[in-house]
Amino acid sequence: MEREDFDFLAARCEGPVLSPGEEGDDEERTGCNLAVRHRPEVIVSAARAEDVAAAVTFAAARGPPVAVRNTRHGFSVPAEGGLLVTTRRMSRVRVDPHRRSAYVAAGVRFEQLIPEAARHGLAPLSGSAPHVGVVSCTLGGGLPLLARSHGWAADRVLAMDVVTADGEQRHVSPQTEPDLYGALLGGRDNFGIVTGMEFGLVPVVRLYGGGLFYDAEQAPGLLEAYAGWTTTVPDEMNSSVALIPFPDDPQVPEPMRGRRVWHVRIAFTGSAEDGTRLVEPLRRFGPRLRPGP
Ligand SMILES: Cc1cc2nc3c(=O)[nH]c(=O)nc-3n(C[C@H](O)[C@H](O)[C@H](O)COP(=O)(O)OP(=O)(O)OC[C@H]3O[C@@H](n4cnc5c(N)ncnc54)[C@H](O)[C@@H]3O)c2cc1C
């Protein structure tokens, strides 16, 4: 890409526009995922929706393919060339306690939204990792910790601001653009770059939760036992299970290091007393691994 193209783009963006090797380029390219090396020709670290529109308009006119990333917690293949839009600078959060809703810009992570909502006794339908992006997680359906009692996060989306492939900024809701609204929820960046999203929050004033870990080799019947247990507990007892292959790395707590581990996650909105009683059968299923003191 010619220097004049960078200058053209930089003049239209508030956030930095970076060429390969420029200071800050490494952090924008990689994010938290060091396993995948993207090598875009240019990075637009968008600070506002207008930067995203300028980047997409530029790409539509001059040809480079466009990708968008926030935290890099999603799986991806290494990109060679093209224009990468990063959104981490777009960090606006607004909670409306009367409507029980929130508006977040594209770069917001759940850990930024949860404390703002909690001030009002509300919570977003967040997944198991607070450091993933709210917008991307929700565009992918958003299977939350509170799924059993509250359903999918995507079902609470009220409206989205999106830049489509023609560079237009559109306000998309079930009333204004029902097809695009439906396509974005599940289609993610196949239909545009979402610059902001408004969605409903749920009332949560207490939570009894955490995780139970089991060595997969030592607990062969865990999955069946867990599935049976879920049929015995009320809908307020939200849970999920994941099989995690932990690397043999000193950063991983010793009991999990190099092991395949069942992780049972609990999020119960009833009392701690009831939560303790309901979880007891899982505690008895063993042997369990204890990552901390
Ligand atoms: C430890 C861990 C736990 C998880 N737990 C859950 C869970 O409980 N429930 C659940 O539902 N998911 C869960 N996920 C999956 C996670 O929600 C997705 O990987 C999500 O896409 C991550 O979004 P990101 O913005 O953080 O990551 P990124 O890698 O930056 O983005 C992922 C993809 O989303 C798209 N995208 C990003 N920003 C935009 C945008 N503004 N507009 C349009 N498309 C965009 C792009 O295709 C991008 O490649 C988990 C992931 C991890 C790593």
The ligand as a Gaussian input file, in Angstrom:
#p B3LYP/6-31G(d) Opt

LIG

0 1
 C      -12.097000     -18.660000      27.741000
 C      -13.304000     -18.458000      26.846000
 C      -14.573000     -18.675000      27.350000
 C      -15.707000     -18.465000      26.545000
 N      -16.954000     -18.662000      27.079000
 C      -18.048000     -18.435000      26.330000
 C      -19.358000     -18.597000      26.859000
 O      -19.533000     -18.965000      28.014000
 N      -20.422000     -18.345000      26.052000
 C      -20.253000     -17.925000      24.748000
 O      -21.254000     -17.691000      24.065000
 N      -19.035000     -17.765000      24.201000
 C      -17.935000     -18.017000      24.961000
 N      -16.676000     -17.863000      24.399000
 C      -16.563000     -17.556000      22.971000
 C      -16.478000     -16.043000      22.745000
 O      -17.725000     -15.456000      23.078000
 C      -16.193000     -15.791000      21.252000
 O      -14.961000     -16.363000      20.934000
 C      -16.223000     -14.331000      20.904000
 O      -16.311000     -14.217000      19.508000
 C      -14.993000     -13.577000      21.377000
 O      -15.142000     -12.234000      20.991000
 P      -13.940000     -11.213000      21.087000
 O      -14.378000      -9.918000      20.549000
 O      -13.478000     -11.246000      22.507000
 O      -12.832000     -11.933000      20.173000
 P      -12.226000     -11.589000      18.725000
 O      -11.346000     -12.770000      18.433000
 O      -11.593000     -10.249000      18.717000
 O      -13.467000     -11.602000      17.760000
 C      -13.998000     -12.840000      17.335000
 C      -14.718000     -12.666000      16.011000
 O      -15.896000     -11.903000      16.201000
 C      -16.154000     -11.085000      15.063000
 N      -16.247000      -9.689000      15.509000
 C      -15.495000      -9.067000      16.459000
 N      -15.908000      -7.800000      16.609000
 C      -16.918000      -7.616000      15.742000
 C      -17.756000      -6.504000      15.418000
 N      -17.612000      -5.318000      16.033000
 N      -18.703000      -6.660000      14.462000
 C      -18.868000      -7.854000      13.831000
 N      -18.113000      -8.939000      14.095000
 C      -17.148000      -8.821000      15.035000
 C      -15.016000     -11.332000      14.087000
 O      -15.398000     -12.362000      13.181000
 C      -13.921000     -11.882000      14.953000
 O      -13.083000     -12.765000      14.276000
 C      -15.538000     -18.053000      25.190000
 C      -14.252000     -17.848000      24.673000
 C      -13.137000     -18.026000      25.486000
 C      -11.767000     -17.772000      24.910000

